Amino acid sequence: MVGGGQLARMTHEAGIPLGIRFRLLSDTPQDSAAQVVSDVVIGDYRDLDTLRAFARGCDVITFDHEHVPTEHLRALEADGIPVRPGPDALVHAQDKGVMRAKLDAIGAPCPRHRIVADPADAAAFAAEGGGEGDGFPIILKTVRGGYDGKGVWFVRSRDEARDAFLAGVPVLAEEKVDFVRELAANVVRSPHGQAVAYPVVESRQVDGVCDTVIAPAPDLSAELAGQAQELALRIARELDVVGHLAVELFETRDGRILVNELAMRPHNSGHWTQDGAVTSQFANHLRAVLDLPLGDPRPRARWTVMANVLGGDYPDMYQAYLHCMARDPQLKIHMYGKDVKPGRKVGHVNTHGDDLDDVLERAAHAAGYLRGTIVE
């Protein structure tokens, strides 16, 4: 697995019961997964020679992020090394411009969008939307490298658009969607085309970062949930994705769904599956990239809630275990071994039960207590 973050850490954990030998390419020995994997190579994934040396002897290469240069992945494939998902698929999660063009080509519903050249072009795009005024606000995104709100700008005017162009990289403009909430449809697909779909979830964001995931999404009609799952499965098939695919969606006020983002790896919106599904996203991602039969994605409980634990001013979260575990014996805590920094994802908690309000309160309390924002 290329990338030493928490996704690699949890994927490795899922492979232990299967006896899968796991090799990791990590930036540093302190990375989340490097702390627990025995076979670790420290190196730069952007260097082709490093990638080739790392891949030698591996049965298959997969990822915990989308940032490996596409041309390097093509070189590995030319060397005869299976790469899953392959570069022709992964590029749609690496480059938002490529993603939007492909989704348009297959008829997937998307917000209005186009690549813009400068602030004046962004203002022209805003005006193309019609309606009253100058068409602002709009959303600007760097086509590559953005995550967790980074590389994304909420722009109210031509002057505010300037920051998006300072890096000198292509910028995608999108309409600001009038949405009710954000949803995610998580699916897994194997090389020979077997695929499974998890329940559609609601993803609640705070300051551009995922805060809470509710599985399944409350009050989502069976029809719209089915549309979201079918759309995600179709995207996985059309893009020839192998492994886990997260399709982040907007549910609009007029009852439609629009594709926001794609991720071709285990995803924050699927962390609830560790404790809330028969087969977790991590286990199914491994099964898919190794071309093993996929596991049952059905939920174990009526409701499962995942809450991210973000770093704050409380450096020793482990002292909070006593309170959290005693208060909620059903609570599942997953920490990533990271140094605590304000706003950094350092772990998550999962809760489940039959009463959604109770499950939400338990998750929020545990995450807040571990962070130090709740003290009793």
LUMLUM-81034 format. One record per residue (C-alpha): residue in one letter; x, y, z. Coordinates in steps of 0.2 Angstrom, whole numbers, padded with zeros to 4 digits, always signed. Example, Ala and Ser with C-alpha at 12.3 -4.5 7.8 and 13.67 -1.06 7.14 Angstrom:
! LUMLUM-81034
a+0062-0022+0039 s+0068-0005+0036 
//
This chain:
! LUMLUM-81034
m+0000+0000+0000 v+0007+0017-0005 g+0004+0030+0009 g+0006+0028+0027 g-0009+0037+0034 q-0024+0031+0045 l-0032+0023+0030 a-0017+0012+0027 r-0017+0008+0046 m-0035+0002+0046 t-0033-0007+0030 h-0018-0017+0037 e-0029-0021+0052 a-0042-0028+0041 g-0030-0039+0032 i-0023-0047+0048 p-0036-0060+0050 l-0034-0066+0032 g-0015-0068+0034 i-0011-0055+0021 r+0007-0049+0020 f+0007-0031+0019 r+0021-0019+0013 l+0020-0001+0016 l+0028+0014+0007 s+0027+0028+0020 d+0034+0046+0020 t+0041+0044+0038 p+0043+0030+0052 q+0031+0041+0062 d+0016+0040+0050 s+0001+0031+0057 a+0002+0015+0047 a+0021+0014+0049 q+0019+0012+0067 v+0010-0005+0066 v+0016-0012+0049 s+0031-0024+0050 d+0037-0022+0032 v+0039-0003+0030 v+0049+0006+0016 i+0053+0024+0019 g+0053+0034+0003 d+0045+0047-0008 y+0030+0041-0018 r+0034+0054-0031 d+0050+0046-0036 l+0048+0032-0049 d+0064+0023-0044 t+0057+0022-0026 l+0040+0016-0032 r+0048+0002-0043 a+0059-0004-0029 f+0045-0004-0017 a+0033-0013-0029 r+0046-0027-0033 g+0039-0043-0026 c+0022-0037-0022 d+0006-0046-0029 v-0003-0030-0031 i-0001-0011-0027 t-0015+0000-0019 f-0016+0016-0011 d-0022+0026+0004 h-0022+0043-0006 e-0023+0048-0024 h-0007+0058-0026 v+0005+0046-0034 p+0009+0053-0052 t-0002+0045-0065 e+0013+0043-0077 h+0022+0033-0063 l+0007+0021-0061 r+0007+0018-0080 a+0026+0014-0078 l+0022+0001-0065 e+0009-0007-0076 a+0021-0008-0090 d+0033-0017-0078 g+0019-0030-0076 i+0014-0025-0058 p-0005-0025-0055 v-0011-0007-0049 r-0028-0006-0042 p-0037+0005-0045 g-0027+0007-0061 p-0021+0024-0067 d-0035+0026-0080 a-0048+0025-0066 l-0038+0034-0053 v-0035+0049-0063 h-0053+0053-0061 a-0050+0055-0042 q-0034+0064-0045 d-0040+0077-0057 k-0056+0086-0054 g-0057+0093-0072 v-0055+0075-0079 m-0068+0069-0067 r-0081+0082-0072 a-0078+0078-0091 k-0080+0060-0089 l-0095+0061-0078 d-0103+0073-0091 a-0099+0060-0104 i-0108+0046-0095 g-0123+0057-0090 a-0120+0057-0072 p-0129+0072-0063 c-0116+0086-0058 p-0117+0104-0053 r-0114+0117-0067 h-0095+0118-0070 r-0080+0123-0081 i-0062+0126-0080 v-0058+0145-0078 a-0042+0154-0083 d-0042+0169-0071 p-0053+0180-0059 a-0062+0188-0074 d-0066+0171-0082 a-0073+0165-0065 a-0084+0181-0064 a-0090+0177-0082 f-0094+0159-0076 a-0104+0166-0062 a-0114+0177-0073 e-0118+0162-0085 g-0128+0155-0071 g-0142+0168-0074 g-0153+0174-0061 e-0152+0190-0052 g-0136+0200-0049 d-0118+0194-0054 g-0121+0176-0051 f-0110+0175-0036 p-0106+0166-0025 i-0098+0151-0034 i-0085+0138-0028 l-0067+0137-0035 k-0057+0121-0033 t-0039+0117-0038 v-0040+0102-0050 r-0027+0092-0041 g-0021+0091-0023 g-0036+0097-0013 y-0043+0088+0002 d-0053+0092+0018 g-0057+0110+0012 k-0040+0114+0006 g-0039+0120-0012 v-0057+0125-0011 w-0064+0143-0010 f-0081+0150-0007 v-0080+0165-0018 r-0092+0180-0017 s-0084+0192-0029 r-0071+0193-0043 d-0059+0200-0030 e-0061+0185-0019 a-0057+0174-0033 r-0039+0180-0034 d-0032+0168-0021 a-0037+0153-0031 f-0026+0157-0045 l-0010+0161-0035 a-0003+0144-0036 g-0003+0144-0055 v-0013+0128-0057 p-0029+0125-0066 v-0045+0130-0057 l-0062+0122-0058 a-0077+0133-0056 e-0093+0126-0050 e-0110+0133-0046 k-0115+0134-0027 v-0128+0121-0025 d-0143+0124-0015 f-0142+0108-0006 v-0151+0101+0009 r-0137+0090+0015 e-0122+0080+0009 l-0123+0061+0006 a-0111+0048+0002 a-0113+0032-0008 n-0099+0019-0005 v-0097+0004-0016 v-0083-0009-0019 r-0079-0017-0036 s-0068-0032-0040 p-0057-0034-0056 h-0070-0047-0063 g-0085-0035-0060 q-0093-0041-0044 a-0099-0026-0034 v-0107-0022-0018 a-0116-0006-0011 y-0116+0000+0007 p-0131+0010+0013 v-0131+0028+0008 v-0125+0039+0023 e-0127+0057+0028 s-0111+0066+0030 r-0111+0082+0041 q-0096+0094+0038 v-0089+0107+0050 d-0077+0120+0042 g-0075+0109+0027 v-0070+0094+0037 c-0081+0079+0039 d-0087+0079+0057 t-0101+0066+0058 v-0108+0052+0047 i-0125+0044+0050 a-0128+0027+0043 p-0141+0025+0035 a-0145+0043+0030 p-0160+0048+0040 d-0177+0051+0031 l-0169+0047+0014 s-0182+0040+0003 a-0180+0022-0004 e-0181+0029-0021 l-0167+0042-0019 a-0156+0030-0009 g-0158+0017-0023 q-0154+0030-0036 a-0138+0035-0027 q-0132+0017-0025 e-0136+0014-0044 l-0126+0029-0049 a-0111+0025-0038 l-0111+0007-0045 r-0113+0014-0063 i-0098+0026-0060 a-0087+0012-0053 r-0091+0001-0069 e-0089+0015-0082 l-0073+0021-0074 d-0067+0003-0072 v-0063+0006-0053 v-0056-0009-0043 g-0057-0007-0024 h-0067+0005-0014 l-0076+0020-0022 a-0084+0034-0012 v-0096+0045-0022 e-0099+0061-0012 l-0116+0068-0016 f-0127+0084-0014 e-0146+0081-0010 t-0154+0096-0018 r-0169+0105-0011 d-0179+0100-0026 g-0176+0081-0023 r-0161+0077-0034 i-0144+0071-0031 l-0128+0078-0039 v-0110+0071-0038 n-0098+0082-0028 e-0082+0072-0027 l-0075+0055-0030 a-0062+0045-0019 m-0055+0028-0025 r-0049+0021-0008 p-0057+0018+0009 h-0065+0035+0014 n-0070+0044+0030 s-0089+0042+0025 g-0086+0023+0027 h-0077+0022+0044 w-0094+0017+0052 t-0092+0000+0043 q-0078-0005+0055 d-0091-0008+0068 g-0108-0006+0059 a-0107-0017+0044 v-0105-0036+0042 t-0090-0032+0031 s-0080-0016+0033 q-0075-0005+0019 f-0057-0009+0023 a-0059-0028+0022 n-0069-0026+0006 h-0056-0015-0002 l-0043-0028+0001 r-0054-0042-0005 a-0057-0032-0021 v-0039-0028-0025 l-0034-0046-0022 d-0049-0052-0033 l-0057-0062-0018 p-0076-0063-0017 l-0083-0048-0009 g-0091-0048+0009 d-0109-0043+0014 p-0110-0024+0016 r-0127-0024+0026 p-0128-0015+0042 r-0127-0024+0059 a-0138-0011+0068 r-0153+0001+0064 w-0141+0016+0066 t-0123+0018+0067 v-0114+0035+0069 m-0096+0039+0066 a-0089+0055+0074 n-0072+0061+0070 v-0060+0065+0084 l-0051+0081+0080 g-0035+0087+0089 g-0038+0102+0101 d-0028+0109+0116 y-0030+0093+0126 p-0014+0083+0122 d-0016+0067+0131 m-0032+0059+0124 y-0029+0042+0132 q-0033+0049+0149 a-0050+0052+0143 y-0053+0033+0139 l-0058+0029+0157 h-0073+0041+0156 c-0078+0037+0138 m-0078+0018+0141 a-0086+0018+0157 r-0100+0030+0151 d-0104+0020+0135 p-0098+0002+0136 q-0104-0001+0118 l-0093+0014+0111 k-0079+0009+0099 i-0064+0021+0099 h-0051+0021+0084 m-0036+0031+0087 y-0023+0034+0073 g-0007+0036+0083 k-0004+0054+0078 d+0003+0069+0087 v-0012+0080+0093 k-0013+0096+0083 p-0028+0108+0083 g-0040+0103+0069 r-0031+0087+0064 k-0040+0071+0062 v-0032+0060+0076 g-0046+0047+0077 h-0064+0043+0077 v-0078+0034+0087 n-0092+0023+0082 t-0109+0021+0091 h-0124+0011+0086 g-0142+0007+0092 d-0160+0008+0089 d-0163+0027+0094 l-0155+0039+0083 d-0155+0054+0095 d-0146+0043+0108 v-0133+0036+0096 l-0129+0054+0090 e-0128+0060+0107 r-0116+0046+0113 a-0105+0049+0098 a-0104+0068+0100 h-0100+0066+0118 a-0086+0054+0116 a-0078+0063+0102 g-0080+0080+0112 y-0073+0072+0128 l-0058+0065+0119 r-0054+0082+0111 g-0057+0091+0127 t-0071+0102+0122 i-0083+0092+0134 v-0076+0090+0152 e-0090+0080+0161 
//
